C-alpha cells in the first residue's frame, strides 16, 4: 500500500512527464542556402535565389516556415528555351503565395499546385519543365509537411541518423517526374505530371532536428554517409554555423561531381540500369540546410 507521500510523488512525476511531452513553444527553421551552377562561378546566384537552372526560396509566415527547391530541365535549352526561367518563376510564385498567406501549412502540395496554375494562366506561355520539393514547418503543431515531385528531395536527421526522407520519383532512368508547360499543339508529346502526383508526407519534428532540402545535384554525388559526416559539424542553431555547413556540403558535392574516378550514387544507379558509367555527375547543386529551433519573433 502506498503512503500519501509516495502517492504524491507518483502524481507529480506523471504531471511533469505530461508537461514535458506537451511543448507549448512555437518552432522555427534557421535556414541557409548554398550552391553552384554547373556553368557558373561557384556560389554566385543569378537574379533571385538561383544556382544555374536550379531555383529555391525561403519564406517566413506567422504560421509556418516554408522552403522550396526546383530543378529546371536542361533539355529545353536545345529548343532555345532557358530552363532556369521556369524553375525560378515557379519558386518566386510559391514564395509570394506563402508571404501573402495564401496556403495551408498542412498542405504544401496546395502551394505547388497554385504556383503551377498561375504559370499556366500567364498570357505569354512560360515554356519549360521542373522538378519541385516544398517543405513546411507548422510552428504551433511542430509538424513538418512535405511534397516532392521528381528527384529533388529532403532528409531529416536526428541524433546523427536519417529518420525521414523523400521518395525519388522517376518515370525511368534519369527521367524524373516534372511539371511542364509545352508549346501549343505538342502538350501530349512533352512529359508532364500533375502536382497531385507529388509524394506527400507529414511527421513530428523536435528541437535540434536537421533538415536538408536539395536538388539532385547533391544526392547524385553524395551518399548519405558523406552528408551525415558533414552534418556532424553542425553544433548550434547559429545562422553562420548553418551556412558554413551548407557551404561545406555543397563544395564537397561540387568537387565530387567532377571526379572521373569516383563511383557516385548516380554512376551506381546507372550501372544498376545496365549502363557502364563511372565518375561524378556535373550538375547544378542547391542546398538548403535547416535546423529546428525555438521561434523568436
N, C-alpha and C positions, 0 to 999 in steps of 0.2 A: 504493500500500500504506500502511495506517495505521500510525503509530508507536504504541508502547504507551501513551504519554501521551495521544495523540489518541483512541485507543480507550477509554481510561479516562474521558475527558471525555464521550464519547458515552453510555457506560453510565450515568454519573452523571446526565446530563440525562434519560435515559429513566426512571430510577428516580424522580427528583424529579418529573418530569412525571406519572408514575403516581400518586405520592402526592398531588399537587395535585388530581387528579381524584377521589380517594377521600377524601372529607371524613368523618372519624370522629366529628365533633361531632354532638350532638343539636340539633335545631332547635325553635323555638317561635314562637308568634304573639303579638306585642304588639298587643292589640286594644282599641279604644274604640268606644262606641256613641253615637249622637246621632239625634234625630228629632223629628217633630212629629205630633201627632194633628190631623186635619182640623178637628175641632170642639173642640179643647182648646188651652190656652195652650201656647206654644212650649216645647219641651224638657221638659215635665212628663210624667212617667211615671205611669201608674196602678199598681195593685198588680202587682208583678213587672215584667219588662222589656217594657213595652207602650207603644206610641205610637198612641192611638186603637184601631183594630181590628187593627193590626199587633202582632206579638209577636216576641221574639227571645231568644236565650240565648248565653252564652259559658261554656264549660266546659273545665276542665283535668283531664287524666288523665295518669298517669305515661307512658303510651304515645303520647298524642296530645293536641292541642288541637282542640276541636270548636266550631263556630259554627252557628247556625241562625236563619233568619228565616221568618216565616209571615204571611200577609195574610188576615185573616178576610173572608169575602164579605159585603159590606154589605147585600145584598138580603134577608137573613134578618130584618133589622130590621122589614120590612114585615109580618112574621108574628109580631111580638112576641118575637123571639129576639135576644139581644145577640150580635152577630157576634164580639166580642172574646173571648168565653169559650172558643170552640172553638180559636182560634189560640193563645191564652195557655196553655190546658191542654195542647195538643199540644206546645208548646215546653217547658213545665215538665216534662212527662213524658220528652221526649227528653233534657233536661238531666240528670234523675235517672238515667236509664239509663246515660248516659256516666259520671257520677260513681260509679256502682256498678260500673263496669267491664263492663257487660253489652252489649258491642259489639265489633265487629272493625273496626279503623281503615280497612281497605281496602274496607269495605262500608257506606258511610253510608246506603244505602237500607235496610239492616237496622235502623238506628236509627229511621228514619222509619216503617218497617213495624211495628216493635214498639210504638212510641209510638201509632200509629194504632189498632192492635188492642187496646191497653189501653183506649182511649177507647170502642171498640165494646163492650167487655165490662163497662162500667160498669152497675151495677144501674139507675141513673136515666140514661136516654139524654141525652147532651150533644149537642143538635142544632146543626147549623151546617156550614160548609164553609170550606176554607182552601187556599191555595197553600202551598208549602214549599220551602225550599232548605237543604241541610245541607252543610257544608264541614269536612273533617277533614284536619289535618296530622299525618302519621305522623312522629314525632320522629326515629326512627332511619333510616328509608329516605329521608327528605326528599321524600316524595311527598305531593301534595295529592289527596285523593279527594273527589269531589263527587257530589251527586244533586240534581236540580232538577225540581220538578213545578209547572208553571204559568208565571207571568210575573214572579215574583221572580227573583233570579239573582245572578251574581257576575262580576267582572272580575279578571284577574291582569295586573298592569302591571310591566314590566321595562324599564329604560332609557327611560322615558317613552312606551312603546308598549304597547298591549294585545296580550299574547301568548296568552292563553286567555280564553274567555268561555263562559257558559252559553247554551244554546239556549232561546229562549222557546217555550212550548207553548200553543197556542190551539186550541180547537175551531172557533171562528170569531171575528170581530172582537169584542174586549173580553170574551171568554168563555174564560178560561184553564182549563187542566186544574186539578183540585182534588180534595182529599179531602173526603168528606161523610159526615154521619150524618143520615138523614132520619127523620121520624116513621114509626111502624109503618104499613104499608099503602101508603105512597107512595114506597117506595125506588126503584122503576123510573121515577118521574117526575122526581126530583131528580137533577141532573147529578152523577155521582160517578166518579172514576177510581181505579184501584188504585195503591198506592205503587210497584208494579213498572213502572208506566208512566213513572216519573221518568227523565229523561235522566241517565245516569251517565258520569263521566269520571275518569281518573287521569293525572297528569303530574308530572314533577320540578319542584321549585322551588329557588330559590337565595336565599342571604342577601341581604336588601335588596329582594326582590320585595314588591310591594304587592298586597294582596287586598282588594277592595271587594265586600262582600256587602250586598244591599239589596232592598227591596220595590219594586214597580213605581212607587210614588210618586216615586222618584228617577229611574228610567230613562224614565218617561213625560214627564219635564220637563227633563232634562238630557242632551244628546247627548254622545258620547264626548269630543269635543274640549274641551268645558267641564269635564268631570270630570278629564281629563288636565291641564288648565291648573291646576286646584286642587291636584292631587296633586304637581305640581312643587314646591309649597311645603313638602312633607314631606321634610325633610333628615336626620332622625335617627330612631332607634328609641325615643326617649324617649316615655313614655306621654302626657305632657302635649302634646307636639307632635302625636302621632297624634290625640288628642282634639280639638285645635284645628282640625286639617284636616278631621276628620269633621264638626265643627260648621259649618265654613265651607261644605262641600259641601251639607249638609242645609239650611242657611239659604238658600243660593242657589236650590236646588230649590224650596223653600217660596215664595220671592218670585216665581219664575217661574210657579209654579202658579196664581197669582192675577193674572197679567198678561194682560188680554184681547186684547192686540195681538201677543203673542208666538206665533210658529209653533213650537209644541213638537213633540217626537217623536211624542207621542200625536195631536196635531192632524194631523200629516203622515200618520200611519198611517190616521187616519180618512178623510182625503182620498183616500188610495190605495184605500180601500174604498167610494168613491162618496159620502162624506158631506162636506158643506160645514161644516167645523169650523175654528175658529181660537182661539188662546189656550192657556194652560197648563191642566193638569188638577188641580184641587183634590183632594187625596187625603192619606191618612196617609203619612208618609215615615219609613222606618227605614234607617239607615246603620250598618253595622259595618265599620270600617276597620282593617285589619291590616297589619303589616309582619313579614316573616320575619326572625328574629334568632336568635342562638345561645342555646340553652337554658341557663338558670341556675335551679337548684333553689331 
